[in-house]
Amino acid sequence: MKVLDWYLKKIPKHHKDIIKGSILLVAFIIVSKLTGVLKDVIVAAELGVGLEMDTFMYAFTLSTMIVNPLVQTIINCISTSQSEIDTNAKLEEFQGTVNLLVLIIGGLLLISQHLAMPSIIELISDGKNSLEKEKLETYSKILNLYIPLSLIIAVSSTRMLMRKQHINTLLESLPAVCTIFSCLFWMQKIDGITLISGFLIGSFLQWMLMEIDQYRRIRRISLSCKFSTEILNLTQRVCWMLPAMILTTSTIVVDHMMASWLGTGYISTLGYATKVLAILLTLTQTVVGRSVMPVLGEIRSNPVLLEKTVKQWMYISIVGSTLLAGMMAIFAEPLINLLFERGKFSTQETIAVRNVLWAYLLQTPFYLGSTILFIERVIKGKQRELLNMGVLVFLFNIVLNHVLSSYLSVVGIALSTSICYFIQWLYLYKKR
């Protein structure tokens, strides 16, 4: 015990903060992922790999193709700006203005995407896939309600993240929990509407509980309209980073579009493989990202310590995630069998999803390594470099998808994603 105490005393405080946050996050994420897996098991048994599941997954991708990168941009940019504010009065004023801006932006995005959705669906369908356009449009328009809600959730999550409160990670299980109850309630007929209603109700409850916690602390809802220097700096960061995030996350839309051209069921195959992969990636990326970001924000004034810490945790992430990815590759088929192979999900689908998952797993070390380096660039205010990276990765994804899918079908699309994450990691590493 004395030897252990001696080693613990030698660990720097910022490393201890990361380790403590990681332990708590692991526990919360395990609970969150278990509920997500249970939801996926129920959905797979009822819908399998087919047209209805393709339509729902495509609608979900279309409805979140703008808001997801915006959410990630908000979390990264607001956390960086908050770490620069030195007084509680300025912080409260900053948060109030951000709350107001997010409500306005969320409303405008909801209206614009609702009006543009029919044209978008007509453009991407164009006779090249078998998706039901009318149903796809209906699902997408209902899911558009998630746009303002997700932005508000992002602001609340960032506020809790910078206070090193990780309960919001546990609350992220609520959409899956509500989807499960929605499926059980409508057991006679489970379709896209069932899944969408559960998801939206769970997301609303997630936001409400976070706001209750915030109100309990400050006893009022903060809204203000003062464009301080901090708000102007935040706006500049968002303007550079948002296009980069849109380009990076648009690769999912490109993947699904090209998968739909291959035939019915290929979008679902990609989706199920992604869900299994998410068990690993969400656990590791969320733990690393959410435990590292507030600590790096605290030590940003010491560039030498910041670079050293980033380098250490990048290598830890790469080595650890490689070992975990190898284990998942070995047990991929029995895991998919256990989770999905029942009802309409057959052995043939299990083999197809396994092959796609193997290709996806190649990205794991580079995905985690990129996460650390990405946070470093944000902390240092290097958003312009992220825009260049987004353009590079997006172009490579289109070319590699076209080439590899011609030879390897849907597996080629997954392999293209893994290669793009390697390119992303290499770019960020060379820019250090």
N, C-alpha and C positions, 0 to 999 in steps of 0.2 A: 504493500500500500504506500509506503514511503517513496518508493521508486516512481509509482504512478503519480503521486502528488508532485514529485519533483518535475516530472515531464509536463504535467498540466500547468505548472507555474511558468514553464518555459514557453508555452504557447502564447503568442501575442493576443491582445484583447480583440482585435478585429477578426482574427481567425476564430476565436471562441464564439463571437457573436454569430458568425456564419454557421458554425457547427450547431449551436443551440437552435438557431432558426431552422436549420435543416432537419433536425430531429423532430421538432414539432410539426413541420410541414409534411414530413413522411407519414406521420400518423394520420393527419387530416386528409392527405391525398389518397391514402389507401382506402379510407372510408368512402371518399368521393368516387374513386375508380370502381370500387366494388358495386356501388349503386349503378354506375354507368354500364358496367359489364352485365348486371342483371337486366337492365333495360334492353341492352343489345340482344341478349339471349331470347327475351320475350318477342322482340321485333323480328328477329331472324326466323324463329319458329313459325310466326304468322305470315310474314311476307317473303321470306327467302331471298333469292336472287332473281328479280323479275322486273316487269315494267312499273309496277306501283312503287317499289323501292327505288328504282332508277329515278322516277319522277320526283319523289320526295327529296332524295339526296341532291338532285340537280337544282330543285327549287331552293333548298337550303343554301347551296353554294351561291346561287344568283343573288339571293336576298342579303347575303352577308359579304359579298365580294368587295363592297366599299366600306362597310362599317367595321369589319374585322381589322383591316389595316389602320383605320382611324382610331379604333380602341387601343391597339398596340402603340400607336403614335402618342395618344393622350397619356397613357401610363408612363411611357419612357420620358416624354418631354416634361410632364408635370412633376414627376419625381425629381428630375434634374433641377428644375426651377425652384422647387420647394427646398431643396438642399442648400440653395444659395441665399435664402431668406433668413435673417438673423433675429427677428422680433416676432412675437405672437400677434401683435396688432397688424403688421404687414402680412403675415401669413393668413390671418382671417380675412383680410381685405382681398388678398389674392384668390383665396378659395371661393369667396362670394362671387367675384367677377367670373371666375372659371365656371361656376355653376350656372350662371346666367347665359354665358356664351354657349355652353353645351346644350342647354334647352333650346336655344334659337337654332343652332346648327342641326340638332336632331330633328326638329320640326321641318326645316327646309329639306333635309335629306329624305325624310319620309314622304313629303309631297312630290319631290322631283323623281325619286325612284318609283313611286306608285304610278306616276304619269308615263315614265319611260319604259316600264316593264313590258308592256305588249310589244313594243318595237324591238326590245332586246331579245325577247323570246322568238319573235319572227326572224330576226337576224341569225341567231345561233341554230334555229331549227332548220329552216330553209331546205326542207326535204331530205336532209342528210342523216336524220336519225328517226327512230320510231317512237319518240316520246309523245305523249298526249298533250298537245299545246294548250288546250283549254284548261285541263287539270293543272298543268304546270303553272299557268298564269294565275289561277286561283290560289294555289299553295304559296306562290311567291308573294302575292299581294297581302295575304294574311301574315306571312312571316315578316313583312316590312314593318310591322308594329314593333318588332324587336330592335329596330334601328335606334330610336331615341332612348329606349330602355337600356340598351347595351352601353350607350355613351354615359348615361347617368351612373350605371353600375361601375364603369371604368373609373370615373372620378372618385366614387366612394371607396373602391378597392385601392386606388393609389393612396388615398388619405390614410387608410389603415395600414398599407404596406410600409409607408414611411414612418409610421409609429411603431413598426415591428410587431404589429398585431396580425396574426395569421388565421384568425377565425373565419375571414372571408373565403379562405380556401375550402373550409368545411362547408360553408354555405353554397359553394358552387355545385354541390351535389343535389341541390333542390330541384333544378330542371329535370334531372334524371328521375328523382323520386316521384315528382308529379306526373311525369310521362308514364311511369310504371302504374300508378294509380289510375291514370286515364285509360291505359290499355286494359286493366282489370275491370274498370267500370263499363267499358264498351267491348267486352269480351266477344260478343257475337259478331262484331265487325270492326276490325282494326285496319285503319288506312292512314293516309297522310294527315288528314284532319285530326285524327286521334293523337298522333305524335306531336303535331304543331300546337294543339291546345294545351297539352301537358307541359310542353317546353316553355310556352309563354307564361303560363300560370306560375311555374317554378321560378322563372327569371324575375317575375314581379315580386314574389315572396322574398327572393334573395335580396333584391334592392330594398324592400321595406325593412327587413331585419337589420341591414347595414345602416339605414337611416335612423332607425330607432336607437342603435348604439351611438351614433353621432349626436342625436338630440339629447340623449342621456348625459353626454359629456358637456355640451355647451348650452343646452337648454333653449336653443333657437335654431331655426333654419337660416343659413347664411346666404344672402343674395346681395350683390352690390354691383355698381357699374363705374369703376374707376380704372382707367387704362394707365396703370403705373409702368415703370421701366421693366418690372418683372413680367408683366403681361405682354409687353412689346417683345421682349426677349423670347417668351414662350411662343408667340405668334411666328417669329422668325424661325425658330426651331421646327415648329409644326410644318411650315411651308416647305422646308427642305426635306423633312423626314417623311411626310405623308406620301409624296409620289414614290419614294423608295419602297415604302411598305405596300402600297397598292400594286406596284410591279412585282414584288416578291410574292405576295399572296395571290396575285392573279394567275400564277402558275397552276393553282388548283382548278380554276375555271378552264384554263387551256387543257389540263389533263382530262377533265370530265368531258369537255367538248370532243376531244380526239377519241376518248374511250367510247363515246356515243356513236361515233362514226364506224367503229368496229362492229357494232351490233348490240342487240338487247342483252342486258345482264352484265356488261363490262363495267359500267359505272358502279353498280352494286359490288362487284368483285373488288374494285379499287377501294370502295367505301369500307367493306368488311375488313380488308387487310389493314387499312388505316386505323380502324377501331382497335385492332389487336396491337398494332404498333404503338398506338396512343397510350396503352397500358404502361409501356416502357418510357416513351418520350415525355408524356405529360408528367409522370412521376419525377424523372430526372431533371427535365428542363424547368419545371415549376419550382422544385426544391432549390436548384442551383440559382435560377434567376431571381426568385423572390428573397432568398437569404443573402445573396451577394449584393443586389442593387442598393439597398439602404446603407450597407457597410461601405461600399465603394463611394457612395455619395458623401459619407462622413470623412473619408480620407482623401477626397479629390484635391485638397490643397497641398498634399504631399505627393508630387508626381512620381518620385522614385518608389515610394511605398505602394502607390497605386499600380504601377506597372509590374512590380514584383508580385503583388497579390494576385493580379489578373493572370500572370504567367503560371503561377503555382496552381491556381484553381482550374485553369484551362487544361493543364496536363492531367490533373486528377480526374477531371470530367471525361477526357478522352479515353484514358486507360480504363476507368470504371465502366463507362458506357460500352466500350468494346467487349469487355467480359460479359456484361449483361446481354448485349446483342447476340453474342455467340451462344449463350444459354437459351435464349428465346428461339434462335434458329434451330437448335437441336430438338426442342420440344414444340416446334411450330404446329405440326400436324395434329398431335394429340390435344394441344391447347385449342385449336380451331374446332376440332371434333367435339371437345367438351363444351365449348361455349355455344356453338351454332348448329351442329349437325342433328337436327330434329325437325319434324314437320316438313315444310317445303324446302328445307336446306339439306341437300343430299351429299353423298360422298364425292361426287364429281365436283360440286361447288367447293368442298373442303380442299381438294387438291389444287383447284384453280387459285383459291385465296392463299394457300400455302406458298405457291410459286411466286405470287405477287409480293407476299410478305418477305420472302427471302431477299428479293431485290430491294425492297424498301429498307431492310435492316442494315444495308451497307452504308446508309446515310448517318447512322446513329452517332458515331464518334465525331463526325464533322458538324452535325447539327448541334451537339452539346458544346463543342469547341467554339462554334460560331456564336452561340448564345453569350458566352463570357466576353468574347471580343466585341460583339455588338453592343453590349452594355458599356464597355470601356469607351467606345467611340461616342456613345450618347453622353456619357458623363463628361467627356472632354469637349463636347460641343462640335463634333466632326460630322454633322448631319449631311454635309455635301458629299462626303465620301460614300455614305450609305446610298445616296441617290445613284451615283455611278455604279455601285454594286448591284442595285436593283435592276438597272437597265441591262447590265451584263448577264445576270442570272436569267432574266426574262427571255432574252434573245437565245441564249444557249438552250433553255428549256424547250422553246418552240422547235428549234432545229433538231435537237436530240430526240424529242418525242416523235417527230416525223420519221427520222431515220430508224430509230430502234423499234418503233411499233410496226414498221414494215417487215422486220425480221422476227421479232419476238412477241408481237401482238400486245396485249395489255401488260405483260411483264416488262416490255420495253419502256412503257410509260413510267412504271415504278423505278426502273433502273435509271432513266433520265433524271428523275427527281433526286436520286442519290448522288449522281454525278454533279448535279447543280449545287447541292449542299457542299460537296468537296470544293467546287470552284469558289463558292461563297466564303468558306473557311480560309482557303488559300489567299483570296483577295484581302480579307480582313487581317490575316496574319502578316502579309507583306506590307500592309499600311501601318503597322505598329512603329 
